[in-house]
Amino acid sequence: MLKMGLTISHFQVSDKLVVKGPIMSTVPTSSPWWAYRPEAKLFNLGEYRRLATSAYNNHEFFRPDNAEAMAIRAQCAIEALQDVCQWLENGGEVAVFDATNSTTDRRKVIRDFVVNKMGFQALLRRVCDDPTIIEQNIMEVKVSSPDYMNMNKDTALSDFLKRIEHYQERYNPLDEEKEKDVSFMKIYNTGQKVVVHKHEGHVQARIVYYLMNIHITPRTIYLTRRKGKTIRKRISKLHRRAENSGLRIWTSWLKRTIQTVAGLHAPQERWKALNEIDAGVCEEMTYEEINEKYPEEFASRDQNKFAYRYPRGESYEDLVARLEPVIMELERQGNVLVVSHQAVLRCLFAYFLDKSADELPYLKVPFAHYNQTDACRVWMSSSRELEEKFRLKNKLKANSST
């Protein structure tokens, strides 16, 4: 049976951390979603390889007996690790080393380089052996990588499956006896089972919490503001097209969001955490009225919109903390439509788009639009564009079944 290894390593000097593995590229590196928000950066080994070689031809590059290619790959790994260490030495706190690292020898090279040479520590993780999940992941993520930009999807799928077979020839699973000093995490088949070994420290704890709540199975999340009959009609059309995909609907506790999805026959949940930001004594006031009645508060808000807290109310920073359980539950779900309010949706977009705290309060969330995230890739679409997207998906599905 095919195995697609997902290895994570983490290395640390006091509060410095290196985390390695493909799924770690989903961890937000700049958005304000941890109470402790480390400076983080992604280092993708595939990008180093593509810079070192003029073109990717096929899976033969990954054959274990391809000495020339193996030498290139080993050198790319060293260069990437040098950049990781340099970045950490210059003030970075978390480095995501995105690579397969499927052999004991390769993991030892990484540990020797980072632990012995630089004085950092480590964390690692694997495993997926479900062919359906593997194929879904390849079709959703791998075939759209730069390696396959000039290949059709069927050819790319076949090539990547052969690449996995080459990895299998030399694959060594993590061993608690042989690698007993290594801090690692193993996730089986997108969360069926999780093993955490020698876990330590606050940052590791946050990463473990995050990885235990996410999956990489393709799904779509729609985000929209409540807006009367117009958006209600469009949501109704969306629901009719997506009803066989297990669409769930989440709203705030406020009447206007509940009314927007009234009459739709899909599982619905009400989340108090999705309520609009609490403006405290400024609730229901216009910005002009706030400026007139509380000029000092208005000026303070302009200076730091993310951290500013309304008197007896909330800040965007408070709202982020309030929404963390919602985010984690969204990560666990399939297809979900979220109907909420401007400040809340700004926070959700900041998470999915990996925006910074400075950018978050200024993200645009237009009325009468769906905002769609699809398998962790995010873009904004008008309702008309989404209807066309569903039409094309249904056409492809019909063609594939004949």
Secondary structure, 3 states (H helix, E strand, C coil): CCCECCCCCCCCCCCCEEEECHHHHHCCCCCCCCCCCCCEEEEEHHHHHHHHCCCCCCHHHHCCCCHHHHHHHHHHHHHHHHHHHHHHHCCCCEEEEECCCCCHHHHHHHHHHHHHHCCCCCEECCCECCHHHHHHHHHHCHHHCHHHCCCCHHHHHHHHHHHHHHHHHCCCCCCCCCCCCCEEEEEEHHHCEEEEECCCCHHHHHHHHHHCCCCCCCCEEEEEECCHHHHHHHHHHHHHHHHHHCCEEEECCCHHHHHHCCCCCCCEEECHHHCCCCCHHHCCCCHHHHHHHCHHHHHHHHHCCCCCCCCCCCCHHHHHHHHHHHHHHHHHCCCEEEEECHHHHHHHHHHHCCCCCCCHHHCCCCCCEEEEEECCEEEEEEHHHHHHHHHHHHHHHHHHCC
